[in-house]
Amino acid sequence: MRQLGNLLILVGVLAVLAGVAARFGLLSWFGNLPGDIRRVGERSAVFVPITSMVLLSIVLTVLVNLLGRFFRG
């Protein structure tokens, strides 16, 4: 139960840091990378951040693996 509490605190701190980064424009690159699809029509808009999501997935995978190794031993 204690590990769950530590994990929730860590997730909360990371969420706050992401919010601060977004507030100060440090995440303005997100969605503007080559490979991100943006189609705007007269009555609709479609936005698919493929490249940004792949990059975010790689970064989160590395972070989760590093944290897993840190908390295991």
Buried (B, 14 or more C-beta within 10 A) or exposed (E): EEEEEEEEEEEEEEEEEEEEEEEEEEEEEBBEBEEBEEEEEEEEEEEEBEBBBEBEEEEEEEEEEEEEEEEEE
